[in-house]
Amino acid sequence: MAETQKNAASGNGGKLTSPEMDREIERLKNDLAEISQHVSRLLSATGEHAARTTRNQASSARRRVDGAISDASELGSEAADAMHQVKDTLADAVEDSVHNRPFTTLAMALAAGFIMGAAWRR
């Protein structure tokens, strides 16, 4: 650019000659190529950073989901164990009731059946 100003002041009325124009065009091409390389490097670095950030966020989400599944699995196991205990306790209570009071147990079963039947009809 300084050369252009020198040429303008050199007495040709500010007009560039053909060889000078060619040199200026060549400099502009080189400058554009250099800018293009800088932009490419910048985009590449930005893309790598974005990919790295996305991978980190995906890993974090995966860990949270795994933790939630593990917690739910533990709660499910605890609930299943509790249901087995209730079932065993109920079975033991019914068995004891049948052996100790067979007629009372039969009357309770008939009453429960009647109530369930009445509720089922509605």
Phi and psi restraints in degrees (range 20) as a CNS / XPLOR table:
assign (resid 1 and name C) (resid 2 and name N)
       (resid 2 and name CA) (resid 2 and name C) 1.0 -62.5 20.0 2
assign (resid 2 and name N) (resid 2 and name CA)
       (resid 2 and name C) (resid 3 and name N) 1.0 -34.9 20.0 2
assign (resid 2 and name C) (resid 3 and name N)
       (resid 3 and name CA) (resid 3 and name C) 1.0 -66.4 20.0 2
assign (resid 3 and name N) (resid 3 and name CA)
       (resid 3 and name C) (resid 4 and name N) 1.0 -37.3 20.0 2
assign (resid 3 and name C) (resid 4 and name N)
       (resid 4 and name CA) (resid 4 and name C) 1.0 -62.4 20.0 2
assign (resid 4 and name N) (resid 4 and name CA)
       (resid 4 and name C) (resid 5 and name N) 1.0 -42.1 20.0 2
assign (resid 4 and name C) (resid 5 and name N)
       (resid 5 and name CA) (resid 5 and name C) 1.0 -66.4 20.0 2
assign (resid 5 and name N) (resid 5 and name CA)
       (resid 5 and name C) (resid 6 and name N) 1.0 -38.3 20.0 2
assign (resid 5 and name C) (resid 6 and name N)
       (resid 6 and name CA) (resid 6 and name C) 1.0 -62.3 20.0 2
assign (resid 6 and name N) (resid 6 and name CA)
       (resid 6 and name C) (resid 7 and name N) 1.0 -43.5 20.0 2
assign (resid 6 and name C) (resid 7 and name N)
       (resid 7 and name CA) (resid 7 and name C) 1.0 -65.4 20.0 2
assign (resid 7 and name N) (resid 7 and name CA)
       (resid 7 and name C) (resid 8 and name N) 1.0 -37.6 20.0 2
assign (resid 7 and name C) (resid 8 and name N)
       (resid 8 and name CA) (resid 8 and name C) 1.0 -65.5 20.0 2
assign (resid 8 and name N) (resid 8 and name CA)
       (resid 8 and name C) (resid 9 and name N) 1.0 -34.6 20.0 2
assign (resid 8 and name C) (resid 9 and name N)
       (resid 9 and name CA) (resid 9 and name C) 1.0 -84.7 20.0 2
assign (resid 9 and name N) (resid 9 and name CA)
       (resid 9 and name C) (resid 10 and name N) 1.0 -9.9 20.0 2
assign (resid 9 and name C) (resid 10 and name N)
       (resid 10 and name CA) (resid 10 and name C) 1.0 -77.7 20.0 2
assign (resid 10 and name N) (resid 10 and name CA)
       (resid 10 and name C) (resid 11 and name N) 1.0 -8.3 20.0 2
assign (resid 10 and name C) (resid 11 and name N)
       (resid 11 and name CA) (resid 11 and name C) 1.0 116.0 20.0 2
assign (resid 11 and name N) (resid 11 and name CA)
       (resid 11 and name C) (resid 12 and name N) 1.0 1.8 20.0 2
assign (resid 11 and name C) (resid 12 and name N)
       (resid 12 and name CA) (resid 12 and name C) 1.0 -96.1 20.0 2
assign (resid 12 and name N) (resid 12 and name CA)
       (resid 12 and name C) (resid 13 and name N) 1.0 18.5 20.0 2
assign (resid 12 and name C) (resid 13 and name N)
       (resid 13 and name CA) (resid 13 and name C) 1.0 77.9 20.0 2
assign (resid 13 and name N) (resid 13 and name CA)
       (resid 13 and name C) (resid 14 and name N) 1.0 20.1 20.0 2
assign (resid 13 and name C) (resid 14 and name N)
       (resid 14 and name CA) (resid 14 and name C) 1.0 83.2 20.0 2
assign (resid 14 and name N) (resid 14 and name CA)
       (resid 14 and name C) (resid 15 and name N) 1.0 5.2 20.0 2
assign (resid 14 and name C) (resid 15 and name N)
       (resid 15 and name CA) (resid 15 and name C) 1.0 -90.8 20.0 2
assign (resid 15 and name N) (resid 15 and name CA)
       (resid 15 and name C) (resid 16 and name N) 1.0 137.4 20.0 2
assign (resid 15 and name C) (resid 16 and name N)
       (resid 16 and name CA) (resid 16 and name C) 1.0 -87.8 20.0 2
assign (resid 16 and name N) (resid 16 and name CA)
       (resid 16 and name C) (resid 17 and name N) 1.0 142.4 20.0 2
assign (resid 16 and name C) (resid 17 and name N)
       (resid 17 and name CA) (resid 17 and name C) 1.0 -81.1 20.0 2
assign (resid 17 and name N) (resid 17 and name CA)
       (resid 17 and name C) (resid 18 and name N) 1.0 167.8 20.0 2
assign (resid 17 and name C) (resid 18 and name N)
       (resid 18 and name CA) (resid 18 and name C) 1.0 -59.2 20.0 2
assign (resid 18 and name N) (resid 18 and name CA)
       (resid 18 and name C) (resid 19 and name N) 1.0 -46.6 20.0 2
assign (resid 18 and name C) (resid 19 and name N)
       (resid 19 and name CA) (resid 19 and name C) 1.0 -64.2 20.0 2
assign (resid 19 and name N) (resid 19 and name CA)
       (resid 19 and name C) (resid 20 and name N) 1.0 -36.2 20.0 2
assign (resid 19 and name C) (resid 20 and name N)
       (resid 20 and name CA) (resid 20 and name C) 1.0 -67.0 20.0 2
assign (resid 20 and name N) (resid 20 and name CA)
       (resid 20 and name C) (resid 21 and name N) 1.0 -39.3 20.0 2
assign (resid 20 and name C) (resid 21 and name N)
       (resid 21 and name CA) (resid 21 and name C) 1.0 -63.0 20.0 2
assign (resid 21 and name N) (resid 21 and name CA)
       (resid 21 and name C) (resid 22 and name N) 1.0 -42.6 20.0 2
assign (resid 21 and name C) (resid 22 and name N)
       (resid 22 and name CA) (resid 22 and name C) 1.0 -60.6 20.0 2
assign (resid 22 and name N) (resid 22 and name CA)
       (resid 22 and name C) (resid 23 and name N) 1.0 -42.4 20.0 2
assign (resid 22 and name C) (resid 23 and name N)
       (resid 23 and name CA) (resid 23 and name C) 1.0 -64.6 20.0 2
assign (resid 23 and name N) (resid 23 and name CA)
       (resid 23 and name C) (resid 24 and name N) 1.0 -40.8 20.0 2
assign (resid 23 and name C) (resid 24 and name N)
       (resid 24 and name CA) (resid 24 and name C) 1.0 -65.2 20.0 2
assign (resid 24 and name N) (resid 24 and name CA)
       (resid 24 and name C) (resid 25 and name N) 1.0 -42.1 20.0 2
assign (resid 24 and name C) (resid 25 and name N)
       (resid 25 and name CA) (resid 25 and name C) 1.0 -63.7 20.0 2
assign (resid 25 and name N) (resid 25 and name CA)
       (resid 25 and name C) (resid 26 and name N) 1.0 -41.5 20.0 2
assign (resid 25 and name C) (resid 26 and name N)
       (resid 26 and name CA) (resid 26 and name C) 1.0 -63.0 20.0 2
assign (resid 26 and name N) (resid 26 and name CA)
       (resid 26 and name C) (resid 27 and name N) 1.0 -42.2 20.0 2
assign (resid 26 and name C) (resid 27 and name N)
       (resid 27 and name CA) (resid 27 and name C) 1.0 -62.1 20.0 2
assign (resid 27 and name N) (resid 27 and name CA)
       (resid 27 and name C) (resid 28 and name N) 1.0 -42.7 20.0 2
assign (resid 27 and name C) (resid 28 and name N)
       (resid 28 and name CA) (resid 28 and name C) 1.0 -61.8 20.0 2
assign (resid 28 and name N) (resid 28 and name CA)
       (resid 28 and name C) (resid 29 and name N) 1.0 -41.9 20.0 2
assign (resid 28 and name C) (resid 29 and name N)
       (resid 29 and name CA) (resid 29 and name C) 1.0 -61.8 20.0 2
assign (resid 29 and name N) (resid 29 and name CA)
       (resid 29 and name C) (resid 30 and name N) 1.0 -44.1 20.0 2
assign (resid 29 and name C) (resid 30 and name N)
       (resid 30 and name CA) (resid 30 and name C) 1.0 -63.5 20.0 2
assign (resid 30 and name N) (resid 30 and name CA)
       (resid 30 and name C) (resid 31 and name N) 1.0 -42.0 20.0 2
assign (resid 30 and name C) (resid 31 and name N)
       (resid 31 and name CA) (resid 31 and name C) 1.0 -62.3 20.0 2
assign (resid 31 and name N) (resid 31 and name CA)
       (resid 31 and name C) (resid 32 and name N) 1.0 -43.5 20.0 2
assign (resid 31 and name C) (resid 32 and name N)
       (resid 32 and name CA) (resid 32 and name C) 1.0 -64.0 20.0 2
assign (resid 32 and name N) (resid 32 and name CA)
       (resid 32 and name C) (resid 33 and name N) 1.0 -40.0 20.0 2
assign (resid 32 and name C) (resid 33 and name N)
       (resid 33 and name CA) (resid 33 and name C) 1.0 -63.2 20.0 2
assign (resid 33 and name N) (resid 33 and name CA)
       (resid 33 and name C) (resid 34 and name N) 1.0 -41.6 20.0 2
assign (resid 33 and name C) (resid 34 and name N)
       (resid 34 and name CA) (resid 34 and name C) 1.0 -65.5 20.0 2
assign (resid 34 and name N) (resid 34 and name CA)
       (resid 34 and name C) (resid 35 and name N) 1.0 -43.2 20.0 2
assign (resid 34 and name C) (resid 35 and name N)
       (resid 35 and name CA) (resid 35 and name C) 1.0 -61.8 20.0 2
assign (resid 35 and name N) (resid 35 and name CA)
       (resid 35 and name C) (resid 36 and name N) 1.0 -41.8 20.0 2
assign (resid 35 and name C) (resid 36 and name N)
       (resid 36 and name CA) (resid 36 and name C) 1.0 -60.6 20.0 2
assign (resid 36 and name N) (resid 36 and name CA)
       (resid 36 and name C) (resid 37 and name N) 1.0 -41.7 20.0 2
assign (resid 36 and name C) (resid 37 and name N)
       (resid 37 and name CA) (resid 37 and name C) 1.0 -63.7 20.0 2
assign (resid 37 and name N) (resid 37 and name CA)
       (resid 37 and name C) (resid 38 and name N) 1.0 -42.4 20.0 2
assign (resid 37 and name C) (resid 38 and name N)
       (resid 38 and name CA) (resid 38 and name C) 1.0 -61.7 20.0 2
assign (resid 38 and name N) (resid 38 and name CA)
       (resid 38 and name C) (resid 39 and name N) 1.0 -43.6 20.0 2
assign (resid 38 and name C) (resid 39 and name N)
       (resid 39 and name CA) (resid 39 and name C) 1.0 -63.9 20.0 2
assign (resid 39 and name N) (resid 39 and name CA)
       (resid 39 and name C) (resid 40 and name N) 1.0 -42.3 20.0 2
assign (resid 39 and name C) (resid 40 and name N)
       (resid 40 and name CA) (resid 40 and name C) 1.0 -60.8 20.0 2
assign (resid 40 and name N) (resid 40 and name CA)
       (resid 40 and name C) (resid 41 and name N) 1.0 -45.4 20.0 2
assign (resid 40 and name C) (resid 41 and name N)
       (resid 41 and name CA) (resid 41 and name C) 1.0 -63.1 20.0 2
assign (resid 41 and name N) (resid 41 and name CA)
       (resid 41 and name C) (resid 42 and name N) 1.0 -40.7 20.0 2
assign (resid 41 and name C) (resid 42 and name N)
       (resid 42 and name CA) (resid 42 and name C) 1.0 -64.2 20.0 2
assign (resid 42 and name N) (resid 42 and name CA)
       (resid 42 and name C) (resid 43 and name N) 1.0 -45.6 20.0 2
assign (resid 42 and name C) (resid 43 and name N)
       (resid 43 and name CA) (resid 43 and name C) 1.0 -63.9 20.0 2
assign (resid 43 and name N) (resid 43 and name CA)
       (resid 43 and name C) (resid 44 and name N) 1.0 -39.3 20.0 2
assign (resid 43 and name C) (resid 44 and name N)
       (resid 44 and name CA) (resid 44 and name C) 1.0 -63.2 20.0 2
assign (resid 44 and name N) (resid 44 and name CA)
       (resid 44 and name C) (resid 45 and name N) 1.0 -45.5 20.0 2
assign (resid 44 and name C) (resid 45 and name N)
       (resid 45 and name CA) (resid 45 and name C) 1.0 -64.7 20.0 2
assign (resid 45 and name N) (resid 45 and name CA)
       (resid 45 and name C) (resid 46 and name N) 1.0 -40.7 20.0 2
assign (resid 45 and name C) (resid 46 and name N)
       (resid 46 and name CA) (resid 46 and name C) 1.0 -66.1 20.0 2
assign (resid 46 and name N) (resid 46 and name CA)
       (resid 46 and name C) (resid 47 and name N) 1.0 -41.4 20.0 2
assign (resid 46 and name C) (resid 47 and name N)
       (resid 47 and name CA) (resid 47 and name C) 1.0 -63.5 20.0 2
assign (resid 47 and name N) (resid 47 and name CA)
       (resid 47 and name C) (resid 48 and name N) 1.0 -41.8 20.0 2
assign (resid 47 and name C) (resid 48 and name N)
       (resid 48 and name CA) (resid 48 and name C) 1.0 -63.9 20.0 2
assign (resid 48 and name N) (resid 48 and name CA)
       (resid 48 and name C) (resid 49 and name N) 1.0 -41.5 20.0 2
assign (resid 48 and name C) (resid 49 and name N)
       (resid 49 and name CA) (resid 49 and name C) 1.0 -63.4 20.0 2
assign (resid 49 and name N) (resid 49 and name CA)
       (resid 49 and name C) (resid 50 and name N) 1.0 -43.7 20.0 2
assign (resid 49 and name C) (resid 50 and name N)
       (resid 50 and name CA) (resid 50 and name C) 1.0 -63.7 20.0 2
assign (resid 50 and name N) (resid 50 and name CA)
       (resid 50 and name C) (resid 51 and name N) 1.0 -41.8 20.0 2
assign (resid 50 and name C) (resid 51 and name N)
       (resid 51 and name CA) (resid 51 and name C) 1.0 -64.4 20.0 2
assign (resid 51 and name N) (resid 51 and name CA)
       (resid 51 and name C) (resid 52 and name N) 1.0 -42.0 20.0 2
assign (resid 51 and name C) (resid 52 and name N)
       (resid 52 and name CA) (resid 52 and name C) 1.0 -63.3 20.0 2
assign (resid 52 and name N) (resid 52 and name CA)
       (resid 52 and name C) (resid 53 and name N) 1.0 -43.8 20.0 2
assign (resid 52 and name C) (resid 53 and name N)
       (resid 53 and name CA) (resid 53 and name C) 1.0 -63.1 20.0 2
assign (resid 53 and name N) (resid 53 and name CA)
       (resid 53 and name C) (resid 54 and name N) 1.0 -42.5 20.0 2
assign (resid 53 and name C) (resid 54 and name N)
       (resid 54 and name CA) (resid 54 and name C) 1.0 -63.6 20.0 2
assign (resid 54 and name N) (resid 54 and name CA)
       (resid 54 and name C) (resid 55 and name N) 1.0 -42.6 20.0 2
assign (resid 54 and name C) (resid 55 and name N)
       (resid 55 and name CA) (resid 55 and name C) 1.0 -61.7 20.0 2
assign (resid 55 and name N) (resid 55 and name CA)
       (resid 55 and name C) (resid 56 and name N) 1.0 -42.1 20.0 2
assign (resid 55 and name C) (resid 56 and name N)
       (resid 56 and name CA) (resid 56 and name C) 1.0 -63.9 20.0 2
assign (resid 56 and name N) (resid 56 and name CA)
       (resid 56 and name C) (resid 57 and name N) 1.0 -42.5 20.0 2
assign (resid 56 and name C) (resid 57 and name N)
       (resid 57 and name CA) (resid 57 and name C) 1.0 -66.6 20.0 2
assign (resid 57 and name N) (resid 57 and name CA)
       (resid 57 and name C) (resid 58 and name N) 1.0 -38.6 20.0 2
assign (resid 57 and name C) (resid 58 and name N)
       (resid 58 and name CA) (resid 58 and name C) 1.0 -65.1 20.0 2
assign (resid 58 and name N) (resid 58 and name CA)
       (resid 58 and name C) (resid 59 and name N) 1.0 -41.2 20.0 2
assign (resid 58 and name C) (resid 59 and name N)
       (resid 59 and name CA) (resid 59 and name C) 1.0 -64.1 20.0 2
assign (resid 59 and name N) (resid 59 and name CA)
       (resid 59 and name C) (resid 60 and name N) 1.0 -41.7 20.0 2
assign (resid 59 and name C) (resid 60 and name N)
       (resid 60 and name CA) (resid 60 and name C) 1.0 -63.1 20.0 2
assign (resid 60 and name N) (resid 60 and name CA)
       (resid 60 and name C) (resid 61 and name N) 1.0 -43.7 20.0 2
assign (resid 60 and name C) (resid 61 and name N)
       (resid 61 and name CA) (resid 61 and name C) 1.0 -63.8 20.0 2
assign (resid 61 and name N) (resid 61 and name CA)
       (resid 61 and name C) (resid 62 and name N) 1.0 -40.5 20.0 2
assign (resid 61 and name C) (resid 62 and name N)
       (resid 62 and name CA) (resid 62 and name C) 1.0 -62.2 20.0 2
assign (resid 62 and name N) (resid 62 and name CA)
       (resid 62 and name C) (resid 63 and name N) 1.0 -41.8 20.0 2
assign (resid 62 and name C) (resid 63 and name N)
       (resid 63 and name CA) (resid 63 and name C) 1.0 -63.8 20.0 2
assign (resid 63 and name N) (resid 63 and name CA)
       (resid 63 and name C) (resid 64 and name N) 1.0 -41.1 20.0 2
assign (resid 63 and name C) (resid 64 and name N)
       (resid 64 and name CA) (resid 64 and name C) 1.0 -65.5 20.0 2
assign (resid 64 and name N) (resid 64 and name CA)
       (resid 64 and name C) (resid 65 and name N) 1.0 -41.5 20.0 2
assign (resid 64 and name C) (resid 65 and name N)
       (resid 65 and name CA) (resid 65 and name C) 1.0 -65.3 20.0 2
assign (resid 65 and name N) (resid 65 and name CA)
       (resid 65 and name C) (resid 66 and name N) 1.0 -43.5 20.0 2
assign (resid 65 and name C) (resid 66 and name N)
       (resid 66 and name CA) (resid 66 and name C) 1.0 -59.4 20.0 2
assign (resid 66 and name N) (resid 66 and name CA)
       (resid 66 and name C) (resid 67 and name N) 1.0 -41.5 20.0 2
assign (resid 66 and name C) (resid 67 and name N)
       (resid 67 and name CA) (resid 67 and name C) 1.0 -63.7 20.0 2
assign (resid 67 and name N) (resid 67 and name CA)
       (resid 67 and name C) (resid 68 and name N) 1.0 -42.7 20.0 2
assign (resid 67 and name C) (resid 68 and name N)
       (resid 68 and name CA) (resid 68 and name C) 1.0 -64.8 20.0 2
assign (resid 68 and name N) (resid 68 and name CA)
       (resid 68 and name C) (resid 69 and name N) 1.0 -40.7 20.0 2
assign (resid 68 and name C) (resid 69 and name N)
       (resid 69 and name CA) (resid 69 and name C) 1.0 -65.1 20.0 2
assign (resid 69 and name N) (resid 69 and name CA)
       (resid 69 and name C) (resid 70 and name N) 1.0 -41.6 20.0 2
assign (resid 69 and name C) (resid 70 and name N)
       (resid 70 and name CA) (resid 70 and name C) 1.0 -62.2 20.0 2
assign (resid 70 and name N) (resid 70 and name CA)
       (resid 70 and name C) (resid 71 and name N) 1.0 -44.7 20.0 2
assign (resid 70 and name C) (resid 71 and name N)
       (resid 71 and name CA) (resid 71 and name C) 1.0 -61.8 20.0 2
assign (resid 71 and name N) (resid 71 and name CA)
       (resid 71 and name C) (resid 72 and name N) 1.0 -44.6 20.0 2
assign (resid 71 and name C) (resid 72 and name N)
       (resid 72 and name CA) (resid 72 and name C) 1.0 -63.9 20.0 2
assign (resid 72 and name N) (resid 72 and name CA)
       (resid 72 and name C) (resid 73 and name N) 1.0 -38.3 20.0 2
assign (resid 72 and name C) (resid 73 and name N)
       (resid 73 and name CA) (resid 73 and name C) 1.0 -63.8 20.0 2
assign (resid 73 and name N) (resid 73 and name CA)
       (resid 73 and name C) (resid 74 and name N) 1.0 -42.9 20.0 2
assign (resid 73 and name C) (resid 74 and name N)
       (resid 74 and name CA) (resid 74 and name C) 1.0 -63.3 20.0 2
assign (resid 74 and name N) (resid 74 and name CA)
       (resid 74 and name C) (resid 75 and name N) 1.0 -43.2 20.0 2
assign (resid 74 and name C) (resid 75 and name N)
       (resid 75 and name CA) (resid 75 and name C) 1.0 -64.8 20.0 2
assign (resid 75 and name N) (resid 75 and name CA)
       (resid 75 and name C) (resid 76 and name N) 1.0 -39.0 20.0 2
assign (resid 75 and name C) (resid 76 and name N)
       (resid 76 and name CA) (resid 76 and name C) 1.0 -63.6 20.0 2
assign (resid 76 and name N) (resid 76 and name CA)
       (resid 76 and name C) (resid 77 and name N) 1.0 -40.8 20.0 2
assign (resid 76 and name C) (resid 77 and name N)
       (resid 77 and name CA) (resid 77 and name C) 1.0 -64.6 20.0 2
assign (resid 77 and name N) (resid 77 and name CA)
       (resid 77 and name C) (resid 78 and name N) 1.0 -42.4 20.0 2
assign (resid 77 and name C) (resid 78 and name N)
       (resid 78 and name CA) (resid 78 and name C) 1.0 -63.8 20.0 2
assign (resid 78 and name N) (resid 78 and name CA)
       (resid 78 and name C) (resid 79 and name N) 1.0 -41.4 20.0 2
assign (resid 78 and name C) (resid 79 and name N)
       (resid 79 and name CA) (resid 79 and name C) 1.0 -65.1 20.0 2
assign (resid 79 and name N) (resid 79 and name CA)
       (resid 79 and name C) (resid 80 and name N) 1.0 -42.0 20.0 2
assign (resid 79 and name C) (resid 80 and name N)
       (resid 80 and name CA) (resid 80 and name C) 1.0 -63.5 20.0 2
assign (resid 80 and name N) (resid 80 and name CA)
       (resid 80 and name C) (resid 81 and name N) 1.0 -41.8 20.0 2
assign (resid 80 and name C) (resid 81 and name N)
       (resid 81 and name CA) (resid 81 and name C) 1.0 -62.3 20.0 2
assign (resid 81 and name N) (resid 81 and name CA)
       (resid 81 and name C) (resid 82 and name N) 1.0 -42.1 20.0 2
assign (resid 81 and name C) (resid 82 and name N)
       (resid 82 and name CA) (resid 82 and name C) 1.0 -63.4 20.0 2
assign (resid 82 and name N) (resid 82 and name CA)
       (resid 82 and name C) (resid 83 and name N) 1.0 -41.0 20.0 2
assign (resid 82 and name C) (resid 83 and name N)
       (resid 83 and name CA) (resid 83 and name C) 1.0 -64.1 20.0 2
assign (resid 83 and name N) (resid 83 and name CA)
       (resid 83 and name C) (resid 84 and name N) 1.0 -38.8 20.0 2
assign (resid 83 and name C) (resid 84 and name N)
       (resid 84 and name CA) (resid 84 and name C) 1.0 -64.0 20.0 2
assign (resid 84 and name N) (resid 84 and name CA)
       (resid 84 and name C) (resid 85 and name N) 1.0 -40.5 20.0 2
assign (resid 84 and name C) (resid 85 and name N)
       (resid 85 and name CA) (resid 85 and name C) 1.0 -65.1 20.0 2
assign (resid 85 and name N) (resid 85 and name CA)
       (resid 85 and name C) (resid 86 and name N) 1.0 -43.0 20.0 2
assign (resid 85 and name C) (resid 86 and name N)
       (resid 86 and name CA) (resid 86 and name C) 1.0 -62.9 20.0 2
assign (resid 86 and name N) (resid 86 and name CA)
       (resid 86 and name C) (resid 87 and name N) 1.0 -43.7 20.0 2
assign (resid 86 and name C) (resid 87 and name N)
       (resid 87 and name CA) (resid 87 and name C) 1.0 -60.7 20.0 2
assign (resid 87 and name N) (resid 87 and name CA)
       (resid 87 and name C) (resid 88 and name N) 1.0 -46.3 20.0 2
assign (resid 87 and name C) (resid 88 and name N)
       (resid 88 and name CA) (resid 88 and name C) 1.0 -63.5 20.0 2
assign (resid 88 and name N) (resid 88 and name CA)
       (resid 88 and name C) (resid 89 and name N) 1.0 -42.1 20.0 2
assign (resid 88 and name C) (resid 89 and name N)
       (resid 89 and name CA) (resid 89 and name C) 1.0 -65.3 20.0 2
assign (resid 89 and name N) (resid 89 and name CA)
       (resid 89 and name C) (resid 90 and name N) 1.0 -43.7 20.0 2
assign (resid 89 and name C) (resid 90 and name N)
       (resid 90 and name CA) (resid 90 and name C) 1.0 -63.9 20.0 2
assign (resid 90 and name N) (resid 90 and name CA)
       (resid 90 and name C) (resid 91 and name N) 1.0 -43.2 20.0 2
assign (resid 90 and name C) (resid 91 and name N)
       (resid 91 and name CA) (resid 91 and name C) 1.0 -62.3 20.0 2
assign (resid 91 and name N) (resid 91 and name CA)
       (resid 91 and name C) (resid 92 and name N) 1.0 -41.7 20.0 2
assign (resid 91 and name C) (resid 92 and name N)
       (resid 92 and name CA) (resid 92 and name C) 1.0 -64.6 20.0 2
assign (resid 92 and name N) (resid 92 and name CA)
       (resid 92 and name C) (resid 93 and name N) 1.0 -41.1 20.0 2
assign (resid 92 and name C) (resid 93 and name N)
       (resid 93 and name CA) (resid 93 and name C) 1.0 -65.0 20.0 2
assign (resid 93 and name N) (resid 93 and name CA)
       (resid 93 and name C) (resid 94 and name N) 1.0 -42.4 20.0 2
assign (resid 93 and name C) (resid 94 and name N)
       (resid 94 and name CA) (resid 94 and name C) 1.0 -65.6 20.0 2
assign (resid 94 and name N) (resid 94 and name CA)
       (resid 94 and name C) (resid 95 and name N) 1.0 -43.0 20.0 2
assign (resid 94 and name C) (resid 95 and name N)
       (resid 95 and name CA) (resid 95 and name C) 1.0 -62.2 20.0 2
assign (resid 95 and name N) (resid 95 and name CA)
       (resid 95 and name C) (resid 96 and name N) 1.0 -43.6 20.0 2
assign (resid 95 and name C) (resid 96 and name N)
       (resid 96 and name CA) (resid 96 and name C) 1.0 -63.5 20.0 2
assign (resid 96 and name N) (resid 96 and name CA)
       (resid 96 and name C) (resid 97 and name N) 1.0 -41.7 20.0 2
assign (resid 96 and name C) (resid 97 and name N)
       (resid 97 and name CA) (resid 97 and name C) 1.0 -64.4 20.0 2
assign (resid 97 and name N) (resid 97 and name CA)
       (resid 97 and name C) (resid 98 and name N) 1.0 -41.2 20.0 2
assign (resid 97 and name C) (resid 98 and name N)
       (resid 98 and name CA) (resid 98 and name C) 1.0 -63.8 20.0 2
assign (resid 98 and name N) (resid 98 and name CA)
       (resid 98 and name C) (resid 99 and name N) 1.0 -40.7 20.0 2
assign (resid 98 and name C) (resid 99 and name N)
       (resid 99 and name CA) (resid 99 and name C) 1.0 -74.1 20.0 2
assign (resid 99 and name N) (resid 99 and name CA)
       (resid 99 and name C) (resid 100 and name N) 1.0 -39.6 20.0 2
assign (resid 99 and name C) (resid 100 and name N)
       (resid 100 and name CA) (resid 100 and name C) 1.0 -85.7 20.0 2
assign (resid 100 and name N) (resid 100 and name CA)
       (resid 100 and name C) (resid 101 and name N) 1.0 -38.3 20.0 2
assign (resid 100 and name C) (resid 101 and name N)
       (resid 101 and name CA) (resid 101 and name C) 1.0 -137.9 20.0 2
assign (resid 101 and name N) (resid 101 and name CA)
       (resid 101 and name C) (resid 102 and name N) 1.0 76.8 20.0 2
assign (resid 101 and name C) (resid 102 and name N)
       (resid 102 and name CA) (resid 102 and name C) 1.0 -64.6 20.0 2
assign (resid 102 and name N) (resid 102 and name CA)
       (resid 102 and name C) (resid 103 and name N) 1.0 -40.3 20.0 2
assign (resid 102 and name C) (resid 103 and name N)
       (resid 103 and name CA) (resid 103 and name C) 1.0 -70.9 20.0 2
assign (resid 103 and name N) (resid 103 and name CA)
       (resid 103 and name C) (resid 104 and name N) 1.0 -38.2 20.0 2
assign (resid 103 and name C) (resid 104 and name N)
       (resid 104 and name CA) (resid 104 and name C) 1.0 -65.4 20.0 2
assign (resid 104 and name N) (resid 104 and name CA)
       (resid 104 and name C) (resid 105 and name N) 1.0 -41.5 20.0 2
assign (resid 104 and name C) (resid 105 and name N)
       (resid 105 and name CA) (resid 105 and name C) 1.0 -63.8 20.0 2
assign (resid 105 and name N) (resid 105 and name CA)
       (resid 105 and name C) (resid 106 and name N) 1.0 -41.6 20.0 2
assign (resid 105 and name C) (resid 106 and name N)
       (resid 106 and name CA) (resid 106 and name C) 1.0 -63.8 20.0 2
assign (resid 106 and name N) (resid 106 and name CA)
       (resid 106 and name C) (resid 107 and name N) 1.0 -41.9 20.0 2
assign (resid 106 and name C) (resid 107 and name N)
       (resid 107 and name CA) (resid 107 and name C) 1.0 -64.5 20.0 2
assign (resid 107 and name N) (resid 107 and name CA)
       (resid 107 and name C) (resid 108 and name N) 1.0 -40.6 20.0 2
assign (resid 107 and name C) (resid 108 and name N)
       (resid 108 and name CA) (resid 108 and name C) 1.0 -66.0 20.0 2
assign (resid 108 and name N) (resid 108 and name CA)
       (resid 108 and name C) (resid 109 and name N) 1.0 -39.2 20.0 2
assign (resid 108 and name C) (resid 109 and name N)
       (resid 109 and name CA) (resid 109 and name C) 1.0 -65.6 20.0 2
assign (resid 109 and name N) (resid 109 and name CA)
       (resid 109 and name C) (resid 110 and name N) 1.0 -41.3 20.0 2
assign (resid 109 and name C) (resid 110 and name N)
       (resid 110 and name CA) (resid 110 and name C) 1.0 -63.7 20.0 2
assign (resid 110 and name N) (resid 110 and name CA)
       (resid 110 and name C) (resid 111 and name N) 1.0 -42.5 20.0 2
assign (resid 110 and name C) (resid 111 and name N)
       (resid 111 and name CA) (resid 111 and name C) 1.0 -64.0 20.0 2
assign (resid 111 and name N) (resid 111 and name CA)
       (resid 111 and name C) (resid 112 and name N) 1.0 -43.7 20.0 2
assign (resid 111 and name C) (resid 112 and name N)
       (resid 112 and name CA) (resid 112 and name C) 1.0 -63.4 20.0 2
assign (resid 112 and name N) (resid 112 and name CA)
       (resid 112 and name C) (resid 113 and name N) 1.0 -40.1 20.0 2
assign (resid 112 and name C) (resid 113 and name N)
       (resid 113 and name CA) (resid 113 and name C) 1.0 -64.4 20.0 2
assign (resid 113 and name N) (resid 113 and name CA)
       (resid 113 and name C) (resid 114 and name N) 1.0 -41.2 20.0 2
assign (resid 113 and name C) (resid 114 and name N)
       (resid 114 and name CA) (resid 114 and name C) 1.0 -63.0 20.0 2
assign (resid 114 and name N) (resid 114 and name CA)
       (resid 114 and name C) (resid 115 and name N) 1.0 -45.5 20.0 2
assign (resid 114 and name C) (resid 115 and name N)
       (resid 115 and name CA) (resid 115 and name C) 1.0 -63.1 20.0 2
assign (resid 115 and name N) (resid 115 and name CA)
       (resid 115 and name C) (resid 116 and name N) 1.0 -43.8 20.0 2
assign (resid 115 and name C) (resid 116 and name N)
       (resid 116 and name CA) (resid 116 and name C) 1.0 -66.2 20.0 2
assign (resid 116 and name N) (resid 116 and name CA)
       (resid 116 and name C) (resid 117 and name N) 1.0 -39.1 20.0 2
assign (resid 116 and name C) (resid 117 and name N)
       (resid 117 and name CA) (resid 117 and name C) 1.0 -63.7 20.0 2
assign (resid 117 and name N) (resid 117 and name CA)
       (resid 117 and name C) (resid 118 and name N) 1.0 -42.4 20.0 2
assign (resid 117 and name C) (resid 118 and name N)
       (resid 118 and name CA) (resid 118 and name C) 1.0 -64.9 20.0 2
assign (resid 118 and name N) (resid 118 and name CA)
       (resid 118 and name C) (resid 119 and name N) 1.0 -41.3 20.0 2
assign (resid 118 and name C) (resid 119 and name N)
       (resid 119 and name CA) (resid 119 and name C) 1.0 -68.7 20.0 2
assign (resid 119 and name N) (resid 119 and name CA)
       (resid 119 and name C) (resid 120 and name N) 1.0 -32.7 20.0 2
assign (resid 119 and name C) (resid 120 and name N)
       (resid 120 and name CA) (resid 120 and name C) 1.0 -68.6 20.0 2
assign (resid 120 and name N) (resid 120 and name CA)
       (resid 120 and name C) (resid 121 and name N) 1.0 -34.9 20.0 2
assign (resid 120 and name C) (resid 121 and name N)
       (resid 121 and name CA) (resid 121 and name C) 1.0 -67.5 20.0 2
assign (resid 121 and name N) (resid 121 and name CA)
       (resid 121 and name C) (resid 122 and name N) 1.0 -29.8 20.0 2
